[in-house]
């Protein structure tokens, strides 16, 4: 049997499943492609969402020579050789760089002039947002496009597309698990489907779980069961109900949810719903996330249980969450404030160095009197309030 991921890779943009914001006929990306005016582009998003596929579709649409390069093993000479080969040619090559966030500054600099002179079409892909790893010169010469995880309906559409070409039957519970456990990753679905069919052309939940015991990434089922259970677990912790939180944890584990998925949500909750009422909550949740990434089931269940009990039992405050939301809203909707001259760098004039005044001295840090943070006064936040008060009154 041939490789499903290769066989069912779309050959044209109209066949792509998902990414409607890029592939629909009224989208800017689609129009640029059909007009053969694709800019230098960087694609980012989770695995199996079609980044490499889209690059190959673009090359086909433009009838351009296609070069696949992996940034983890790339040498600058490879770029230079391609540019030399196609120098003066009317046919511009398309250079696709996977794991583009791993390009060094030197490697990026080699691309600047060819990008500026349109000697090639440069397309990069990454599972991370590459914006912060790309130099300003690269960013100014390119566009950034995000690829989203496929929805349950889109993965089901992909499965049925395969079923039209390959003879197999599948139980309803197996179908739900195949889709949910693939976590929005089309490649993951195709790979599991390919090998479970080699076991038996009638696909059962038992056979699927024997090949993939737990969900990949953030598993999503057609009825959103896993997200509902995760939501219930988080709300139970927020409500300080230890037993309910543990129940929903057990349901998630029983449903095959990955420990990493659960731990990531505990890290978010520890800051959003507990915050400085108990700062150690974030430390424990982060340690939990690290631990379960190294230790799988069944032992991870113990680590998750310990963390959940601690978080549910901790005092709660969402002051930090509200503060950042408030200040971001202000920044987005109000006129930007100038940085006071005495705070600018380098060598500001008029700046009063707090350490020379016993740890604190009164001076302005904003050009307007603004207040974004309101302490709840709960748990350790009460101590922080006392600290800041003592600092500003120079008490010991």
JOHU-V673034 format. One record per residue. RES is the residue in one small letter. SS is DSSP state (hx for helix, st for strand, lp for the rest). Layout:
RES;SS + RES;SS
This chain:
x;lp + x;lp + x;lp + x;hx + x;hx + x;hx + x;hx + x;lp + x;lp + x;lp + x;lp + x;lp + x;hx + x;hx + x;hx + x;lp + x;lp + x;lp + x;lp + x;hx + x;hx + x;hx + x;hx + x;lp + x;lp + x;lp + x;lp + x;hx + x;hx + x;hx + x;hx + x;hx + x;hx + x;hx + x;lp + x;lp + x;lp + x;lp + x;lp + x;lp + x;st + x;st + x;st + x;st + x;st + x;lp + x;lp + x;lp + x;lp + x;lp + x;hx + x;hx + x;hx + x;hx + x;hx + x;hx + x;hx + x;hx + x;hx + x;hx + x;hx + x;hx + x;lp + x;lp + x;lp + x;st + x;st + x;st + x;st + x;st + x;hx + x;hx + x;hx + x;lp + x;lp + x;hx + x;hx + x;hx + x;hx + x;hx + x;hx + x;hx + x;hx + x;hx + x;hx + x;lp + x;lp + x;lp + x;lp + x;lp + x;lp + x;lp + x;st + x;st + x;st + x;st + x;st + x;st + x;lp + x;hx + x;hx + x;hx + x;lp + x;lp + x;hx + x;hx + x;hx + x;hx + x;hx + x;hx + x;hx + x;hx + x;hx + x;hx + x;hx + x;hx + x;lp + x;lp + x;lp + x;st + x;st + x;st + x;st + x;st + x;st + x;st + x;lp + x;lp + x;lp + x;hx + x;hx + x;hx + x;lp + x;lp + x;lp + x;hx + x;hx + x;hx + x;hx + x;hx + x;lp + x;lp + x;st + x;st + x;st + x;st + x;st + x;lp + x;lp + x;lp + x;lp + x;hx + x;hx + x;hx + x;hx + x;hx + x;hx + x;hx + x;hx + x;hx + x;hx + x;hx + x;hx + x;hx + x;hx + x;lp + x;lp + x;lp + x;st + x;st + x;lp + x;hx + x;hx + x;hx + x;hx + x;hx + x;hx + x;hx + x;hx + x;hx + x;hx + x;lp + x;lp + x;lp + x;lp + x;hx + x;hx + x;hx + x;hx + x;hx + x;hx + x;hx + x;hx + x;hx + x;hx + x;hx + x;hx + x;hx + x;hx + x;lp + x;lp + x;st + x;st + x;lp + x;hx + x;hx + x;hx + x;hx + x;hx + x;hx + x;hx + x;lp + x;lp + x;lp + x;lp + x;lp + x;lp + x;lp + x;lp + x;lp + x;lp + x;lp + x;lp + x;lp + x;hx + x;hx + x;hx + x;hx + x;hx + x;hx + x;hx + x;hx + x;hx + x;hx + x;hx + x;hx + x;hx + x;hx + x;lp + x;lp + x;lp + x;hx + x;hx + x;hx + x;hx + x;hx + x;hx + x;hx + x;hx + x;hx + x;hx + x;hx + x;hx + x;hx + x;lp + x;lp + x;lp + x;lp + x;hx + x;hx + x;hx + x;hx + x;hx + x;hx + x;hx + x;hx + x;hx + x;hx + x;hx + x;hx + x;hx + x;hx + x;hx + x;hx + x;hx + x;hx + x;hx + x;lp + x;lp + x;hx + x;hx + x;hx + x;hx + x;hx + x;hx + x;hx + x;hx + x;hx + x;hx + x;hx + x;hx + x;hx + x;hx + x;hx + x;lp + x;lp + x;lp + x;lp + x;lp + x;hx + x;hx + x;hx + x;hx + x;hx + x;hx + x;hx + x;hx + x;hx + x;hx + x;hx + x;hx + x;hx + x;hx + x;lp + x;lp + x;lp + x;lp + x;lp + x;hx + x;hx + x;hx + x;hx + x;hx + x;hx + x;hx + x;hx + x;hx + x;hx + x;hx + x;hx + x;hx + x;hx + x;hx + x;lp + x;lp + x;lp + x;lp + x;lp + x;lp + x;lp + x;hx + x;hx + x;hx + x;lp + x;lp + x;lp + x;lp + x;lp + x;lp + x;lp + x;lp + x;lp + x;lp + x;hx + x;hx + x;hx + x;hx + x;lp + x;lp + x;lp + x;lp + x;lp + x;lp + x;lp + x;lp + x;lp + x;lp + x;lp + x;lp + x;lp + x;lp + x;lp + x;lp + x;lp + x;lp + x;lp + x;lp + x;lp + x;lp + x;hx + x;hx + x;hx + x;hx + x;hx + x;hx + x;hx + x;hx + x;hx + x;hx + x;hx + x;hx + x;hx + x;hx + x;lp + x;lp + x;lp
